[in-house]
């Protein structure tokens, strides 16, 4: 049995919630690249991971969503790619304290292949550099998340699989009347196909919408392939109130809906935008009730 299957053998796992908002609570300035804090304020980044582990997260991510060299080049930090990624894994491993798995986050490059601004080889090389640094630092698995472009997802998946670690690829379904398409028009079935063809250990969705919309995405992904499903919905839909982005669901309402995804066969469930340790604590309690029932 693979390590990935061993992790899931005892049942589905509760993951963590949003990181950016938690870092903002600790002083991250608007427009500041969160990943830089892995080097500048590692103790504050560790606080976030620790808070999620104490709330019941069985999987903690790393603060490396924007840590590929293409994205870091935008703020003059491409040369720090390896250092930022390795520090991100070390921080989350310390926060996990041997009680949670550490899955390393890999986000999109922010470049569109279709415009010709970058080549596939350049994108593949950027992902390979990040994935190698994360794997070398001791991550348990790699998470490619918030993808919308199937071509970019394929390149990221190929690069990540080179490390030999389990790889999850997760898409943001934030478009279409039912929020069942990515910004580039990909469907849950398209995502499942890319994951299977690319050798992913799991496929999923994050961001985009609240737990209610993820139920159909979960059903369709499970119908399209036999891979475990990873889901991290937002805390409902956002609205702008007095210049502040607020999400519609309370921790309890979110937990009730998100726990329902476990009953639909999701293997990993956590939270994305608008969620916090409070949300994960409520979800972990619901998940434990479901497991005992």
N, C-alpha and C positions, 0 to 999 in steps of 0.2 A: 504494500500500500504506500502511495506517495505521501510526503509530509503534508501536502495540502489536504488530501483525503483524511489523514489522521486528525488534522485540526477539526474537521467537520464531522468526524465519526460520532462525537458525543452530542451532536445537535448543532443548530444554527448559532452563529456568533453575533454579539452586539458590538458594533464598532463605535467610533467616536463621533463628535459633531464638528461644527465650524471652528476653524482656527483663526481666521483673519479678524473676526469681531472680538475674539478673546484677547488677541494681541493688542487691538486698539484699546481695549479696557486697561491694558497695562502700559499704555503710552505710545504705541505705534502711531505715527503721524499720518494723516490723510495723504495718499500719494507715495508714501514711503514703501519700498519693497520689503515685504515681511521676511523674506528669506535671509536678508542681510543680518537680521537679528541673531541668526545662528552663530555668527561670529562676534557681533557687537554686544548682545544681551542674552547669552545662552540660558542664564538662570530664569529669565522671564518666559522664554520659550518652553523651558522645562516645566514651569508652573502650569502651562496649558495642558501638556501631556499628562502630568500628574493628576490634575483635576479630572480629566476624563477617565483615567485609570481608577481613581477613587470613586467615580460615579458609576462604575460598572463596565467600562469598555473592555472588551476582550481583545480588541485590535486597536492600536493607536497608529495614526499616520505620522509622517514627518513633515516638517515645515520646509518643503522643497518643491512646492507646486510650480514655482517660477524659476527653478534653478537649472534650466538648460542654458547652454552658452548663448543661444540666440536671444533669449529673453533677457538674460543678465547683461548682454552687450548694450541693451537700451539704457542701462544706468551705469555703464562703464565698468562692469564687474565680471566680464567674460573670463578674465584671468583667474578669478576666484571660484570658478565652477566646481572643481574637485573639493576645495576646502569647505565651501558652503554645504555641499551635499553630504560629505563625510561627517561634518559637524551635526547636520540635521539628524542623521541616523544615530549618532552617539547620544544626542540629547534625548531623543525619543526612547532609546534603549534604557537610559538612566531613569526616565520617567516611568517606563513600563515596570521596572523593578522586578523583572522575571515573572510578572503576573499577567502580562498581556503580550501579544505578538506585535511586531513592528512592521508595518507595510509602508514602503517608501513611495511618496507621491511624485508623479510625473505629469505635468500639465501640458497643454498645447504650446507650440512655439509662438503663437500670436501672428504667424505669417500665413498667407494664403498661397498654396501651391498653384492654384489656377491663374493667379495674376502673373506668374513668372518671375516674381521678385526673388524667389529662392528655388533651388533645384531639389529634387528628391534626394540626391546624394548629400547635399548640405544638411537637409533636415535629418536624414538617417544618421549622419555623423554626429549631429548635436545630441540626438537621443542616445546614441551609443556611448558618448562621453558621460552623460549624466547617469545612465543605467549602470555603467561600469563602476562609477564612483560610489553609488548607493549600494550595489552588491558587495563591493570591496569593503565597505564599512560595516557590513554585517546585518543588513536588512533581512527579514524573514521572507518577504515577497515584495514584488513591485506592483504598484497600482497606477495604471495609465488612466487619468480621469478627466472628465468634462470635455470629452472629444465631440466634435461635430462633423469633421471631415473624415470620411472613410479612408481616403488616401493617406492622410496624416496618421490616422490610427494604425493603419497597416505598417507604416514605417516605424512608428514607435514600438509596436508589438514585436516586429522583427528584431529591433535593436535590443529590447528588453529580454527577449527569449534567449539571446546569445549568452546571457549571464548564467543560465541554468537554474535561476530561481523561478518559483511559481509567479505567473503574471496574470493580473486581472485587467481587463480593459472596460472602461465605463464611459458612457455617452451622456450628454446633456440633451434631453428631449424637451425643448422649450418653445417649439413652433407647431403650427397647425391648430385647428379648432380644438382638438382633444389633447394638445401638448404631447403628441406621439411621434413627432419628427424632430430631428436636430435642425439647427439653423441652416445646414446645407442640404436638408431634405431626406436624411437617412431615417429609416424606420427601425423598430426593434428587431425585425427579421434581418435587415441588412447588418445590423450590429452583431447579431448572433452568428451570421455567416462569416463575417470578418474574424470574429473571435475563434471560431472553430478552425477555419482555414489557416489562421496564423499561429495556432498552437497555444492559445490562452488557456489558463486553468479555470477561469471564470469570466463571465460577462455581466455587465450591469448598467445601471443608470444612476446619475447623481445630479443634484441641482435641478433647475428647470421648473419644477412644480412641487406641490405638496404630496403627502402620502396617498391621498385618494386617487390622484392621476397615476401613481406608480403601480397600482393594483393591475391595471390593464397591461402595462409594460411588462410586469412580472409574468403575467399569464402568457403573453405573446412570446417572450424570450424562452420560457420553459417549453412552450409548444414547438419552437423553432430549433432547439438544440438540447443536448443533454448536459450542458455545463451548469455548474452551480451559479446562482444569480446573486449579484451584489447590488444593494439598493441604499442610496443615501438621499432621501427627499429633503426639500426645504421645509421650513416651518410654515407651510401654507404659501399664499401669494403675497408679495410685498406691496406696500403702498407708501407714498411719501407724505408724511405728516410733519408740518412745521420744519421742513428741511431734513427730517430724519426718516430713514427707511425702516418701516415697521412691518413685521410679518403677522399674518392673521391668526395663527394657532397658538394656543397655550401649550405648556409642556404636557399637561395631561391629555389634551385632545390629540396632540401630535403622537404621543406614546400609544394611545388607543388605536389610532389608525396605522401607525408603523408596525405595531405588534401584529396587526392583522396580516401584514405582508409575510410574516413568518409562517402563518397558517396557510398561506398560498404557495409555500415552498421556497421562499427566499432563503439563501444560506447565510447571508450577511445583511444586517440592517443597522443603519445608524442615521445620522442627520447631516444636512449640509447647511446652506445659508439660513440664518435666523435661529439656529439651534445652539445650545450651550450645555455645560455639564448638567444643569437642571433637567434639560430635556432627556439626556442620556440616562440619568438616574431614574427618571420615570419610565423610560423605555425598558431599562434593565429589569425593573420590578415587574412590568407587564410580561416581559419575555420569560422570567422565572416562573410566573404564575401559569403561563401557557405550557411550559415544559412540565410542570408538576401535575397539570390537569390532564 
